[in-house]
Amino acid sequence: MAAREGMIRRISGSTTIHLLLIISSLTMLMPFVWMLATSFRDTMEITREPYGFVPQIFAPGFGDVGTPTEGQTLSISRIFANYIEAWQSAPFGRYFLNTIFVALSCVVGVVVTSALAAYAFARMEFKGRDIIFMVFLAMMMVPEPVYLVPSFIIMARLHWLDTYYALIVPWTVKVFSIFLLRQHFKTIPQDLFDAATIDGASRFKVLWTIVMPLSRAILVTIVIFTIIGSWNSFLWPLVMTHSPEMRPIQIGLAAFSQEEGTEYGLMMAATTLSVVPLLILYFFAQKQIISSMASSGLKE
């Protein structure tokens, strides 16, 4: 009897937790759903009342607002009219190319610098190692606006303003990535390093042929976080660039919103275009991210 009551309590507790998680997930999804729905509406439909949840173009009784005249059909161009107009109204192709180039360049730099630094902090003995690592961690607590002005002065003296150098070079080192890799490297058995050393392998060979293949899940997480951080970066490129040709997607989106401030359908369509690539990236890599968080060993 007691076992049955315990089972009932566990089931009810698990059900309650799952219901709370479902409600929380739906609450977090609502802004994105609203943005996506608004991106398919025209200005007249957005400003009318009552405001239906499903866009009129997808509603079964389509015809109240913007009803096609005789001979017209609900074509792809009509459904994605806001997306087509938004894409043609601003050089989003250039914005995306800038963002992709900067993000991929930052990924390469972060992976290389994080692997080298993490290996040194995890497996090499040198004076002041732990103190230097603690200083690195303390740097994570410094907000970006604090060092923005000194960074601007440095970029100006290097003549890097409004160039890819300013958007890439300062972000090729990520303290969090170093920390994550270092914690994972410390969980790798010492026997592997000893065996490689006996075989005559150098430190670089051990790192690139043994340690890195064992750290694929962590590396995927670092790549995803770096791409997301670069993709969503706003304040730094806003200060460091001024020409439209150098704008990444977030700066281009802000400029487009200022120009099309009353065209909510176009704004939501442009915003959706900027968000969808990250969602696709996350859906493909979510297993690796969860696996890395579960097995990276965020402990000594």
C-alpha positions in Angstrom: 0.0 0.0 0.0 2.8 2.4 0.9 4.6 1.5 -2.3 1.5 2.3 -4.3 1.0 5.6 -2.5 4.6 6.5 -3.2 4.2 5.7 -6.9 1.1 7.8 -7.1 3.0 10.8 -5.5 5.9 10.4 -7.9 3.5 10.3 -10.9 1.6 13.3 -9.7 4.8 15.2 -9.0 6.2 14.3 -12.4 2.9 15.3 -14.1 2.9 18.7 -12.3 6.5 19.4 -13.3 5.8 18.5 -16.9 2.7 20.7 -17.0 4.7 23.6 -15.6 7.4 23.1 -18.2 4.8 22.9 -21.0 3.2 26.1 -19.8 6.6 27.9 -19.5 7.6 26.7 -23.0 4.4 27.9 -24.5 4.8 31.3 -22.8 8.3 31.6 -24.2 7.1 30.6 -27.6 4.3 33.1 -27.8 6.4 36.2 -28.8 8.0 34.2 -31.7 4.6 32.8 -32.8 3.1 36.4 -32.7 6.1 37.7 -34.7 5.7 34.9 -37.3 2.0 35.4 -37.6 2.4 39.2 -38.0 4.9 38.7 -40.8 2.2 37.3 -43.0 -0.3 40.2 -42.4 -0.6 43.5 -44.3 -0.9 46.8 -42.6 -4.7 47.0 -42.8 -5.1 43.6 -41.1 -2.6 44.5 -38.4 -4.4 47.6 -37.4 -7.9 46.2 -37.6 -9.9 45.0 -34.6 -10.5 42.4 -33.4 -7.0 41.1 -34.0 -7.2 37.5 -35.0 -4.5 35.0 -33.9 -4.3 33.3 -37.3 -3.4 35.5 -40.3 -6.4 36.2 -42.5 -4.5 34.8 -45.5 -4.4 31.4 -43.8 -7.9 31.5 -42.3 -10.6 29.3 -43.8 -12.8 32.3 -44.5 -10.2 34.3 -46.3 -11.8 37.2 -47.9 -12.6 40.0 -45.5 -9.4 41.9 -45.9 -7.5 42.0 -49.1 -9.8 39.4 -50.8 -8.3 38.3 -54.1 -10.4 39.5 -57.0 -11.7 37.1 -59.6 -9.0 35.3 -61.4 -6.5 35.7 -58.6 -5.0 32.8 -56.7 -3.3 32.5 -53.4 0.2 32.2 -54.8 3.5 31.9 -53.0 4.4 35.5 -53.9 1.1 36.6 -52.3 1.7 34.6 -49.1 5.3 35.8 -48.7 4.7 39.3 -50.0 6.1 40.9 -46.8 9.3 38.8 -47.0 9.9 39.6 -50.6 9.3 43.3 -50.1 11.5 43.4 -47.0 14.3 41.6 -48.8 14.1 44.1 -51.7 13.8 47.1 -49.5 17.2 46.7 -47.9 20.5 44.9 -48.8 19.8 41.9 -46.5 21.9 39.7 -48.7 24.9 41.9 -47.9 24.0 41.9 -44.2 23.8 38.1 -44.1 27.1 37.7 -46.0 28.8 40.0 -43.5 27.4 38.2 -40.6 28.2 34.7 -41.9 31.8 35.7 -42.7 32.4 37.4 -39.3 30.7 34.5 -37.4 32.8 31.8 -39.2 36.0 33.7 -38.8 35.3 34.1 -35.1 34.6 30.4 -34.8 38.0 29.5 -36.2 39.8 31.9 -33.9 37.8 30.9 -30.8 38.4 27.2 -31.4 42.2 27.6 -31.9 42.8 30.0 -29.0 40.5 28.2 -26.6 42.0 24.8 -27.3 45.6 26.1 -26.8 44.8 28.1 -23.7 42.6 25.4 -22.2 45.3 22.7 -22.7 47.8 24.9 -21.0 45.6 25.6 -18.0 44.5 22.0 -17.7 47.6 19.9 -18.5 50.7 22.1 -18.2 52.4 23.2 -15.0 53.8 26.7 -14.9 54.2 29.4 -12.3 51.0 31.5 -11.6 48.8 29.2 -13.7 45.8 29.2 -11.3 46.1 32.9 -10.7 46.1 33.7 -14.4 43.1 31.4 -14.9 41.2 33.2 -12.1 42.0 36.5 -13.7 40.6 35.1 -16.9 37.4 34.1 -15.2 37.1 37.5 -13.5 37.1 39.1 -17.0 33.8 37.4 -17.7 32.2 39.7 -15.1 33.2 42.9 -16.9 30.3 44.2 -19.0 30.9 45.2 -22.5 30.1 49.0 -22.1 33.0 49.3 -19.6 35.7 48.5 -22.2 33.9 49.9 -25.2 35.5 53.3 -25.2 39.1 52.0 -24.7 38.5 49.4 -27.4 37.2 52.1 -29.8 40.4 54.1 -29.2 42.6 51.1 -29.9 40.7 50.2 -33.1 40.9 53.8 -34.2 44.7 53.9 -33.7 45.1 50.7 -35.5 42.9 52.1 -38.4 40.6 49.2 -38.0 37.3 51.1 -37.7 34.7 50.1 -40.2 36.7 47.0 -41.2 36.4 43.3 -40.7 39.4 43.4 -38.4 37.4 45.3 -35.8 34.5 42.9 -36.1 36.6 39.7 -35.9 40.0 40.0 -34.2 38.8 41.1 -30.7 36.3 38.2 -30.6 38.7 35.4 -31.5 39.2 34.8 -27.7 36.3 33.7 -25.5 36.9 33.2 -21.8 33.9 31.0 -21.4 35.1 28.7 -24.2 38.5 28.4 -22.5 36.8 27.6 -19.2 34.5 25.0 -20.8 37.3 23.2 -22.6 39.6 23.4 -19.6 37.1 21.7 -17.4 36.6 19.0 -20.0 40.4 18.5 -20.6 40.8 17.8 -16.9 38.4 14.9 -17.1 40.4 13.1 -19.7 42.4 10.2 -18.1 46.1 11.0 -17.5 47.0 7.5 -18.9 46.3 8.8 -22.5 48.7 11.6 -22.1 51.4 9.4 -20.5 51.0 6.8 -23.3 51.3 9.5 -26.0 54.4 11.0 -24.3 56.1 7.6 -24.2 55.4 7.2 -27.9 57.2 10.5 -28.5 54.2 12.7 -29.3 54.7 16.4 -28.8 52.2 18.5 -26.9 50.7 19.8 -30.1 50.3 16.3 -31.5 48.7 15.1 -28.3 46.3 18.1 -28.4 45.2 17.8 -32.1 45.2 14.0 -32.5 44.0 12.8 -29.1 42.4 15.6 -27.0 40.5 17.4 -29.7 38.7 14.2 -31.2 37.6 13.4 -27.6 36.1 16.9 -27.2 33.8 17.0 -30.2 30.6 17.6 -28.2 32.3 20.5 -26.3 33.6 21.9 -29.5 30.2 21.8 -31.2 28.8 23.7 -28.2 31.5 26.3 -28.4 30.9 26.7 -32.2 27.1 27.2 -31.6 27.6 29.7 -28.8 30.2 31.6 -30.8 27.9 31.8 -33.9 24.9 32.9 -31.8 27.0 35.5 -30.0 28.4 36.9 -33.2 25.0 36.7 -35.0 23.2 38.6 -32.1 26.0 41.1 -31.5 24.7 44.7 -31.7 26.5 47.2 -29.6 30.1 46.4 -30.8 29.4 46.5 -34.6 27.2 49.6 -34.0 30.1 51.5 -32.6 32.9 50.0 -34.8 31.2 50.4 -38.2 29.4 53.2 -40.0 29.1 52.3 -43.7 26.1 50.2 -44.9 28.5 47.8 -46.6 30.0 46.7 -43.3 26.7 46.2 -41.4 26.0 42.8 -39.9 22.4 41.6 -39.8 21.5 43.1 -36.4 22.6 46.6 -37.4 21.0 46.3 -40.8 17.8 45.1 -39.1 17.9 48.2 -36.7 18.4 50.5 -39.6 15.6 48.9 -41.5 13.2 49.2 -38.5 14.0 52.9 -38.4 13.2 53.4 -42.0 10.1 51.2 -42.0 8.9 52.1 -38.5 5.2 51.9 -39.4 5.3 48.9 -41.6 5.0 46.3 -38.9 4.5 43.4 -41.3 7.8 44.2 -43.1 9.6 44.6 -39.8 8.3 41.2 -38.5 9.2 39.5 -41.8 12.8 40.9 -41.6 13.1 39.9 -38.0 11.9 36.4 -38.8 14.5 36.2 -41.6 17.3 37.1 -39.1 16.1 34.5 -36.5 15.3 31.5 -38.6 19.0 30.6 -39.4 19.8 30.4 -35.7 16.8 28.2 -35.0 17.8 25.8 -37.8 21.3 25.7 -36.5 20.1 24.9 -33.0 17.7 22.2 -34.0 20.5 20.4 -35.8 23.0 20.7 -33.0 20.8 20.5 -29.9 21.8 16.9 -29.1 25.5 17.8 -29.1 24.8 20.8 -26.9 22.9 18.7 -24.3 25.5 16.0 -24.5 28.3 18.5 -23.9 26.6 20.1 -20.9 26.0 16.6 -19.4 29.5 15.2 -20.0 31.8 18.2 -20.0 32.3 18.0 -16.2 31.8 21.5 -15.0 33.7 20.5 -11.9 37.3 19.9 -11.0 
